[in-house]
């Protein structure tokens, strides 16, 4: 699987606020193969291009040890993070929970 292609398929680019993706290949002892791709907040087109270029590699998303880790923050306040179950990997969408009305109704007074 190509990490860049998976990212582009899984993530609406116009919603991205910032991101960090770490690659740790499971079948390699070579520390040089490990790397981290970072997309800063308030990124520009060049930052996005460099981030996507750093994700342009093949990895094994199938059954075995997890190889990609990370978090993608969205402008909406929601986010995606890497999930793994029984060796299979994917980006999981996380929705920020609604604030309970009883918390919104609390008013503090200065004492």
C-alpha distance (Angstrom), angle and dihedral (degrees) to the residues before:
residue distance angle dihedral
X1 . . .
X2 3.79 . .
X3 3.83 110.6 .
X4 3.81 93.3 -149.7
X5 3.81 93.7 51.1
X6 3.81 90.9 47.5
X7 3.82 90.8 49.8
X8 3.81 92.1 50.2
X9 3.81 91.4 48.0
X10 3.81 94.5 46.5
X11 3.79 103.7 39.1
X12 3.82 130.1 59.4
X13 3.83 99.6 -133.9
X14 3.80 93.7 -153.7
X15 3.83 88.3 59.8
X16 3.83 97.4 51.1
X17 3.80 116.8 113.1
X18 3.83 97.9 173.2
X19 3.80 139.2 -36.1
X20 3.78 147.1 -161.9
X21 3.80 123.6 -161.3
X22 3.80 123.5 -178.3
X23 3.79 123.3 -162.0
X24 3.79 119.2 -156.4
X25 3.81 111.0 167.7
X26 3.78 111.2 -143.5
X27 3.79 98.0 -147.7
X28 3.79 98.9 48.0
X29 3.76 132.4 84.3
X30 3.81 90.5 -172.4
X31 3.81 107.8 111.6
X32 3.82 89.2 -161.1
X33 3.80 90.1 69.7
X34 3.82 91.6 61.8
X35 3.77 115.2 87.1
X36 3.78 144.1 155.4
X37 3.81 126.0 -132.5
X38 3.80 114.9 -154.8
X39 3.79 129.7 -169.2
X40 3.82 110.8 -170.2
X41 3.79 126.3 -142.2
X42 3.82 111.1 -95.7
X43 3.81 89.6 27.1
X44 3.79 121.3 175.4
X45 3.82 130.6 -144.4
X46 3.81 91.9 -87.1
X47 3.82 91.1 52.3
X48 3.82 90.6 50.9
X49 3.81 91.9 47.8
X50 3.82 91.4 50.3
X51 3.82 91.1 46.7
X52 3.80 92.6 50.7
X53 3.81 91.1 45.8
X54 3.82 89.4 53.9
X55 3.81 88.4 54.3
X56 3.80 93.7 52.2
X57 3.81 98.2 108.4
X58 3.78 138.4 100.8
X59 3.80 122.0 -108.1
X60 3.79 136.2 169.0
X61 3.85 110.3 -104.8
X62 3.79 92.8 172.0
X63 3.73 132.9 93.6
X64 3.77 112.7 -37.2
X65 3.78 134.2 59.0
X66 3.82 120.3 -15.2
X67 3.81 112.2 -101.2
X68 3.82 105.2 178.4
X69 3.79 124.4 58.1
X70 3.76 130.5 171.4
X71 3.75 153.8 100.1
X72 3.78 132.0 -105.6
X73 3.79 114.7 -160.1
X74 3.81 116.5 -152.0
X75 3.80 128.5 -150.3
X76 3.81 89.3 -118.9
X77 3.81 91.8 65.0
X78 3.81 91.1 -105.9
X79 3.80 122.6 110.7
X80 3.78 146.0 -165.1
X81 3.76 125.7 -131.7
X82 3.77 136.0 177.4
X83 3.75 118.5 -89.7
X84 3.75 128.0 -170.5
X85 3.77 130.0 -170.4
X86 3.76 124.9 175.2
X87 3.80 89.5 -17.7
X88 3.83 98.2 -51.5
X89 3.85 116.8 117.5
X90 3.81 134.9 -156.7
X91 3.83 144.3 150.7
X92 3.82 109.3 -94.9
X93 3.81 119.7 -154.6
X94 3.81 114.2 -132.2
X95 3.76 120.1 -162.8
X96 3.77 118.0 -155.5
X97 3.80 106.9 -116.2
X98 3.79 118.9 -112.7
X99 3.78 114.3 -103.9
X100 3.82 109.3 -110.7
X101 3.79 113.2 -110.7
X102 3.80 91.7 -122.8
X103 3.81 88.8 62.7
X104 3.79 92.8 47.4
X105 3.81 90.1 51.2
X106 3.81 95.0 55.6
X107 3.79 113.2 109.2
X108 3.75 119.3 -172.5
X109 3.74 124.2 -151.3
X110 3.76 124.8 -154.8
X111 3.79 110.6 -108.4
